[in-house]
Amino acid sequence: MSAVTPAPSRRLENLATLASSLLIPLPLLVSALVTAATFTSNPAGVDITNDLAYLREILGFGFGSLGVLLGVIVVLFVLTYRRARTLDALKLPLLVLGVQVVVGVAILLLTGISDAASDSYVS
């Protein structure tokens, strides 16, 4: 009679993949929530039609959520690797993370190009 070992839990892999997939949308969502909250309540009583209104708060919470998410991703990657003892368990989370980084860099580059074109436009 042979003992069959149960399949290892894929919960950590799934959480690592989910966290990796949130690299771009989570900071954008947090920034949008902070923008909505500060613009609707306008606690400092500033002119919210100004593009720089509450920029410190928006960027602080956006980059703060990105930092927390990156910390969570690292912890999940380490835990997944320690449990599986192989990098095969991290193939999908690393692929998703890589795609998120490439897409994020492409978005930044294309935004820079379109902003430069818009700034140099003379009507």
C-alpha positions as a printed NumPy array, in Angstrom:
array([[  0.   ,   0.   ,   0.   ],
       [  1.556,   3.261,  -1.073],
       [  0.879,   6.488,   0.67 ],
       [ -0.236,   9.255,  -1.629],
       [  0.829,  12.689,  -0.524],
       [ -1.751,  15.394,  -1.056],
       [ -1.087,  18.053,  -3.649],
       [  0.532,  21.127,  -2.099],
       [ -1.754,  24.028,  -1.466],
       [ -1.776,  26.508,  -4.317],
       [ -3.219,  29.257,  -2.144],
       [  0.107,  31.113,  -1.847],
       [  0.703,  30.823,  -5.589],
       [ -2.744,  32.224,  -6.281],
       [ -2.261,  35.078,  -3.816],
       [  1.164,  35.889,  -5.316],
       [ -0.368,  35.949,  -8.796],
       [ -3.241,  38.132,  -7.637],
       [ -0.918,  40.562,  -5.873],
       [  1.326,  40.72 ,  -8.942],
       [ -1.642,  41.517, -11.148],
       [ -2.544,  44.501,  -8.946],
       [  0.795,  46.288,  -9.459],
       [ -0.705,  48.936, -11.759],
       [ -4.427,  49.059, -10.902],
       [ -4.179,  49.219,  -7.09 ],
       [ -2.146,  52.462,  -6.866],
       [ -4.368,  53.998,  -9.556],
       [ -7.484,  52.999,  -7.632],
       [ -6.113,  54.331,  -4.334],
       [ -5.139,  57.608,  -6.018],
       [ -8.615,  57.918,  -7.555],
       [-10.234,  57.261,  -4.171],
       [ -8.062,  59.895,  -2.486],
       [ -8.809,  62.345,  -5.296],
       [-12.536,  61.745,  -4.968],
       [-12.45 ,  62.075,  -1.188],
       [-10.349,  65.231,  -1.084],
       [-12.09 ,  66.952,  -3.974],
       [-15.593,  66.29 ,  -2.659],
       [-14.818,  67.305,   0.918],
       [-12.106,  69.893,   0.088],
       [-10.79 ,  69.979,   3.693],
       [ -8.207,  72.701,   3.008],
       [-10.626,  74.885,   1.081],
       [ -8.36 ,  75.165,  -1.971],
       [ -9.307,  75.755,  -5.601],
       [ -9.861,  72.188,  -6.789],
       [ -9.884,  73.26 , -10.442],
       [ -6.123,  73.694, -10.074],
       [ -4.322,  70.604, -11.448],
       [ -2.012,  70.538,  -8.422],
       [ -4.762,  70.567,  -5.785],
       [ -4.081,  67.892,  -3.164],
       [ -1.228,  66.485,  -5.26 ],
       [  0.841,  65.62 ,  -2.17 ],
       [ -1.97 ,  63.537,  -0.697],
       [ -2.79 ,  61.837,  -3.988],
       [  0.82 ,  60.911,  -4.733],
       [  1.557,  59.962,  -1.136],
       [ -1.282,  57.485,  -0.895],
       [ -0.718,  56.184,  -4.444],
       [  2.988,  55.519,  -3.957],
       [  2.364,  54.345,  -0.4  ],
       [ -0.061,  51.694,  -1.627],
       [  2.478,  50.684,  -4.274],
       [  5.146,  50.261,  -1.596],
       [  2.873,  48.188,   0.614],
       [  1.859,  46.044,  -2.357],
       [  5.492,  45.464,  -3.336],
       [  6.217,  44.371,   0.229],
       [  3.283,  41.96 ,   0.138],
       [  4.466,  40.587,  -3.225],
       [  7.976,  39.959,  -1.89 ],
       [  6.624,  38.198,   1.215],
       [  4.279,  36.039,  -0.872],
       [  7.078,  35.154,  -3.294],
       [  9.388,  34.148,  -0.447],
       [  6.693,  32.094,   1.286],
       [  5.698,  30.404,  -1.977],
       [  9.297,  29.538,  -2.772],
       [  9.984,  28.23 ,   0.731],
       [  6.909,  26.021,   0.619],
       [  7.453,  24.659,  -2.91 ],
       [ 11.28 ,  24.571,  -2.767],
       [ 11.333,  25.318,  -6.489],
       [ 10.961,  28.329,  -8.745],
       [  8.352,  26.471, -10.803],
       [  5.733,  27.625,  -8.319],
       [  6.628,  31.238,  -9.092],
       [  6.494,  31.019, -12.892],
       [  3.016,  32.525, -13.287],
       [  3.35 ,  35.183, -10.555],
       [  6.719,  36.278, -11.973],
       [  5.329,  36.351, -15.511],
       [  2.366,  38.473, -14.419],
       [  4.684,  40.784, -12.456],
       [  6.984,  41.116, -15.469],
       [  4.087,  41.959, -17.768],
       [  2.858,  44.563, -15.271],
       [  6.304,  46.183, -15.143],
       [  6.632,  46.239, -18.953],
       [  3.127,  47.668, -19.375],
       [  3.787,  50.26 , -16.66 ],
       [  7.032,  51.409, -18.294],
       [  5.318,  51.542, -21.703],
       [  2.503,  53.65 , -20.244],
       [  5.014,  56.064, -18.699],
       [  6.985,  56.378, -21.946],
       [  3.912,  56.901, -24.102],
       [  2.476,  59.419, -21.652],
       [  5.759,  61.311, -21.761],
       [  5.739,  61.343, -25.552],
       [  2.14 ,  62.555, -25.752],
       [  2.722,  65.202, -23.062],
       [  5.795,  66.482, -24.916],
       [  3.814,  66.661, -28.171],
       [  0.967,  68.457, -26.407],
       [  3.376,  70.927, -24.758],
       [  5.087,  71.745, -28.057],
       [  1.82 ,  72.217, -29.952],
       [  1.281,  75.761, -31.082],
       [ -2.201,  76.748, -32.188]])
